[in-house]
Amino acid sequence: MTQACPPELDQATLDQWYCIQNLAEIPAAGMTTRLLGVDLDLTGRESPSVVAQETAGPRALPTRQRYGYLWSTLGNPNTDVPDIPEADEADRRYVPCGVVKVRSSAPRVIENFLDMAHFPFVHTDILGSEEHPEVEKYKCEIRRDVDEVWATDCVFTQPQAAKSAQGAIQTDYIYRVTTPFTVLLYKTCPISDSRWDVIGLFVQPMEPGLCRAHPVMFLLDEENSDADLIAFQQVIFLQDRIILENQRPLLLPLEPRTETPTRADASSIAYRRWLKEKGCVYGTTLGPALNAGDQAA
């Protein structure tokens, strides 16, 4: 039985570009995945196509190929896939880190990526330590000229900030939320004083309470193997998945006073306000409800 976009889907969610698959990992025979409750058929690697299986019949969707990934949309975006200038720098390592399915909402995954307060307790002795749990005051704003959320002047002392780090260092962070479902982290590069390492997280919402996360890194690292770099990043993300899948509610609350924020939550507050302003509510408590399987999880 074919499916249509749920009628309660907001237009802001429909009109986004979504990362749906690493190009190198599309099987020769094609594959099926899911986006916003709709089944998608992916075929081809050199000239990939995406077909949405909807009630009115199959529909070919627009596609983009960027950063080694296939992107598509169910709507009509008025912007292109997010621009990451560092991805085009010839001396950077391009390190896609696989895909992780998470039984949580896509906005929850983005918000968790922005959260520094959990470093000492979830990523103990890697991104933080319980002896130094404080999140220093940082700046956060919605940049209206580019329609993005930025958090700057973020500082955290980390036992092992990156695979290339030799011992604890004070790490500077910049967070850049480029779309409601894509986020970038610029962080201190252990081998360069003038450039940043860049980590991207592209989230594919499958259902309100289910998503796939596509992490990718653009690094300055001349020593570590791809396998070691990927393993380091996957350890971090799998630690996050445990927390995300046990977080309640699974959907991101957007109603005022549902959760009590602290000073460390400035980026979360800005992100939630931005979503609400845009009317982009998929995966939030203002959007489509969870199905029975999600509610039982």
N, C-alpha and C positions, 0 to 999 in steps of 0.2 A: 504494500500500500504506500503510495507516495504521500509526501507531506508538504504543507505550505508553511510559510512564515506565520507563527502565531499572531493573531490579530492584535494582541496587546503589545507587540514589539514596538518600541518607540523608534521614531525616524532617525534620531541621533545615533542610536546603536546600529541601525541598518546601514547608515551612511559612513561606515568606517572601513578602512582596509585592514584585513586580518591575515596574519601569518598562519598558514595552514600546514606546511610541510617543507622539510629540507629537500631541495631539488635532487640531491644525490641519493636520497633514500626513497624516491618514488619507484616502486617495483615496475619492472618491464610490463607486467600484466595490468598495471594500474592499481588503484586502491580506493577504499571508501573511508571517509571521515565525516565529521559532523560539525556544523557551525550554527549556533543560535537555534537549535532544534531542527535543523534541516540536514538531510543526508546529502553529501557531496561525493561525486565520482571524479577522481583525479586520474588522468591518463597522460602518458608521455613524459619525457625528461627534457628533450631538446626544445620542443614547442608544447609545453604542458597546457592542458585544458581542464576546466572545472565545470561540471554540470550539476546543477541543483535539482534534486528529485522533489518536485512540488505537486500539489493536487492538480493544478492545471496542466501538468506535464513537465518533462525535463526542460530546464532553462540553462543555456550557456551563460556563464558569469564572466565578468572582466577579470583579467589576471595581470599581475606584475611579477617580475623576477628581480629580487633585490637581496643583497647580503647572503646569497646562496640559498634563499628560501622562495617558495611560491606563496604569493599573496593573492587574496581575492576579496570580494565584497558582495553582499546581497542587496546593496542599495546603490546610491549615486553619490559617492564622496566628492566634495568640492576641493579636496586637497589630494596630494599624492602620498605614497608610502613615506613614512617619516625619514627625514634626511639625517644621516650620520656621516659627517665629513671624514671622521677618523677612519672609517671603513675603507676609504680609498687611498690611504697612505701606504705606500709600497713597502715600508719596512715593518709594518705591523703583522703580527700573527693573527690569522683568522681561525678561530677555534669554536666551531659549533659543538654544543654539549648535549646533543640528543634531545629527546622530548620526554617530559614527565607528565603523566595524567594525575590530576589532583581532584579529589572529591571535595571541592570547595568552589566558591564562586570566583569568577575571574577578577572582579574588583577587590576581593579579599586577598588574592595573590599579589596584586599590584600594591595594595596597602602594606602587606607584610614586607615586601621588598623595600619599602620606604622607611620601615621601622628600625631604628638603631637601638631602641631600648631593650630588645630581646637578645642582642649580641652576647652579653655575658652569661645568659642563662640557657640559651638554645645552642649557641656556637661556642661553648666554653673552651678556653685555651686556644681558640683559632681566631675568631673575630672579636672576642672580648673575654674578660675575666671577672669573676665575682668580686675581686678586690677593687675593681674600678668600674662600677656599674653606671656612673653618672653620664648623662647625655648633656653635653655643653649646649648653651643657647645657640641657635642657628637662625638663619633668615629663610623665610619661605614666602613665595608670592605666586599669584596667577599672572603670567605675562600676557597681557591682552593683545600685544602686537603680533605675537606668534601663536596665541591660544594654547599655551603650555603651562604646566606647573613646575616651578623650579625651587629647589632647596639648596642654599649655598652656605658657606662658612661652617660646614659640618666637620667636626673633629672627633676622632675616637682613637684611644690607644689600644692596639691590637697585637696579641701574641704572635699571630701569623697572618698578616693581612692578605698575602698572596703566596702562591707556590714559590715565587722567586724571592720572597722576603727572607732575610737572615736574622731571625730574632724579632722581638717586639719593636714596633715602630708606631709613631703617632701618624695616623692616617687622615688625610683630608678627603672629604667626599663632596661631590655635587650630584644631586639627583635631578633628573629631567624627565617629567612625564609628558611624552610627546602626543599620545592619544589616550583615551580612557583605558586601552588595553595594551599599551606598549610603554616601557619605561627604560631609561638608561641611567647607569651609574658611572660617573667619572671619579676615579680614585687615585691617590698617590701611587706613582709608579716607582717601585723600589730601585730601579736602575737608571732613572732619569729625574733630574730636578726641575725640568721645564715642560714635561709632557705628562699626560694622564693615561692610565690604563682605562679601558672602556668595557663595561659589561652591559649587555642588553638582555631584556626579558620580554619576549613577544608572547602574549597570552591569547589562546584561542578558546573563547567560550563555547562549549558544546551544548550545555543545558544551563539553566540558572544556577545549579549547584554542582556543576561538573565542568572541568576545563582541561586543556593541555597547555603546558608551559614549554616554550622553546627558548632556552638560554643560549647566548652566544657571546664570545669574548673577542675583543680586538686589542691585542696585548703587545707590549714591548718586552719580549722575553727571548733571549738567545740561547738558553741553556736547557730548559725543561722540554720533555717530549710532549706531543699532543696528548698521549694517553695519561700522563701525569697531571697535566693541566685540567683535562676533562674530569679525571677522578677527583681532584681537589674541589672543583666546582660542584660536582654531583653530590659529594659528601655534604656540602653546605645546603644544597637544595633539598636533599632527602631529609635532613634534619628539620627544615622548614615545613615539609609536607606533613610530618607527624603533627606539628602544632596546628597547621591549617585544617587538617581533616578532623581535628577534635575541637575546633573553635565553634562556639555557638553564639548567635545564629550563624549558619553557613553563609547566608546572604549578608551583604554589607549594609548595616543600618544607616539610613539617611535622615531619619526623623530626629528633630532636636532633642537633646537630653536623653537619648537612648543609652548612650555610653558616656562615661565621665572622662574627658580628655585631660592630659597633663601638658606641661610645657614641651615635653619631648614629642608630643603628637601634632606639632604644628603642620607637618607635611600631610598627615592624614586628614586634618581639619580642612586644609586647602583643597586636597584632592576630592573630598566628599562635597565640599561647596561647589567646586568646579563641575562635578558630575550633575549635581542638582540643577545648577544654572543652565547646563546644556540640555537637560532633560534626558540624559543618558542613564537609564535606570536599570538596564539588564544586569541581573546578578546582585541587585540591591533589594532591600525590603519594600521599595516602592515599585518594583518591576514585577515580571511574571512570577507566580508562586512556584515553589519546588514541587516536583512530582512525588509520588508515593515512595519511590525508591530512594530519592534524596532525603526525604523526611525520616526514613527509617535508618539512614546511615549513621 
